[in-house]
Amino acid sequence: MKEKILKEILKFKIKSKENLERAKKEISQKFKIKILSNFEILKWYQELLRKKKVKKHHFLEKFLKKKPIRSVSGIVNVSVLTKPFPCPGTCIFCPTEKNFPKSYLEGEPAAERAKKLNFEPFLQVKKRIEDLKIAGHPTDKIELRIIGGTFSFYEKKYQAFFVKECFKAANEEKRKIQNFKYLNLESLIKELKGAQKRNEKTKNRIVGISVETRPDYISEKEIKWLRILGITLVELGVQTVFDEILEKNKTNFLVKDIVLATKLLKDAGFKVLYHLMPNLYGSNFKKDLEAFKIVFSNENFKPDWLKIYPTVVTKNSQLYKIWQKREYKSYSEKELIKLLIEIKKSLPWWVRVTRVFRDIPAQKIISGCKISNLREVVKKEMENKNLRCHCIRCREVRRKYDPKEKIYLFREDYLASEGKEIFLSFENKNRTKLFSYLRLRIPSQIFEGKRHFLSVLENSALIREIQTFGEMVPISERKVAPQHRGLGKKLIKEAEKIAKNEFNLKKIAAISGVGAREYWRKLGYKLKETYMIKTIS
């Protein structure tokens, strides 16, 4: 019966949600059954597809998906939490809750999923991939996000074990129960490298990995270690760029640590994401606005990605006691929205704002904003005022893709962390739709005449990020999204040309995620240590 019904549905020319709804109604009448849910149809479709009883139907998959936004940027995100562990920081705003890593709370979706699986990395990745597949999302390109406080503070053996288990789960290997405490670091690294190698050609490829850490934990030695693990993006808990506010909030690091961490990471090809917190204890509206202006105008900062986490008061934090004494006051929702509009209206084209609100359950917030869809509220207010945010996230093409639309190449050059950044992008004429972009860095060592602390990157230009937008399609399916118009390859070619002709460099390196190495090989790049390298002389 399932097969018969599904084959009837497939007879319809489903190229829109309306087509699908009409098909469901007609099928309901024909077979005298209730109107089927998208989930039911998707489940049947996947089952019959596995048995090879039906052919793949891209449009049907597209309109059956639950939360299509999850794969609409080209890559699916898989978040995994490390085990509960202390943090070297004593930040007053940070909640501490038993049975969760520092700063994470009971009720947060990712934290709850992790707790149910005893924080086991293998099980978390396996379950998340299964859930994404059930919801109709392709999982062949995964951005792995490792969260849970200061990753660099965990024991090295645990870090290697954790990442290795994530790769093994993505590779769909059998779970081998191990206690990392009884293993030596060398054998763990050997196992990790084996799992990484297998991931290069597996079904679920990890094309990038991000970790959260503190600025004062980034050093040349730490960067070498992060590359062994396969990390490509580092989230820094910056919070603000004023020493007096950092000190008042007991972060135990200073602005000089942020400056150094940013430079080291960029010169090693990493993408850099800042967490910034408006409304910190000791700050105010004017100072917050100034902090954001400094971040994007001062060459010492200029992060690639940004998460804005407005400060909230939670019970298990030192800030709660200060708030009880009436020595701290949260912004009203109106004030916060006004601040976010001021911030977003002047953001540069090259930054990606991934969050404007932390996903903390409302019942845990004692004081502060509880609007869970704050981004949408801010966007609507900006539209009412005829204002636009130029950040990458607000301009990603997603489903607004028209293959006939004319695309233009744009270039933004800016100085950052004593090096030069070149942001290349394919966009429509008025820059409201972003199809693809690339970050090229000429590292500080080239301008300073110094040797690079990573010999593999000596006298090399760096491709730190390449991304093409439009709805994610599996590697096996082409020509249905901008991902497969060759936009990425065109940007890489342009980056190579710039490195060679403008900077007289004979080598270019890409900080490729393990699962993206095959892509780079096809473009003439070879794996050297942990980077994909190409001679361009």
Secondary structure, 3 states (H helix, E strand, C coil): CHHHHHHHHHHCCCCCHHHHHHHHHHHHHHHCCCCCCHHHHHHHHHHHHHCCCCCCCHHHHHHHCCCHHHHCCCCEEEEEECCCCCCCCCCCCCCCCCCCCCCCCCCCHHHHHHHHCCCCHHHHHHHHHHHHHHCCCCCCEEEEEEECCCHHHCCHHHHHHHHHHHHHHHCCCCCCCCCHHHCCHHHHHHHHHHHHHHHCCCCCEEEEEEEEECHHHCCHHHHHHHHHHCCCEEEEEEECCCHHHHHHCCCCCCHHHHHHHHHHHHHCCCEEEEEECCCCCCCCHHHHHHHHHHHHHCCCCCCCEEEECCCCEECCCHHHHHHHCCCCCCCCHHHHHHHHHHHHCCCCCCCEEEECCCCCCHHHEEECCCCCCHHHHHHHHHHHCCCCCCCHHHHECCCCCCCCCCCEEEEEEEEECCEEEEEEEEECCCCCCEEEEEEEEECHHHHHCCCCCCHHHCCCEEEEEEEECCCCCCCCCCCCCHHHCCHHHHHHHHHHHHHHHHHCCCEEEECCCHHHHHHHHCCCCEEECCEEEEECC
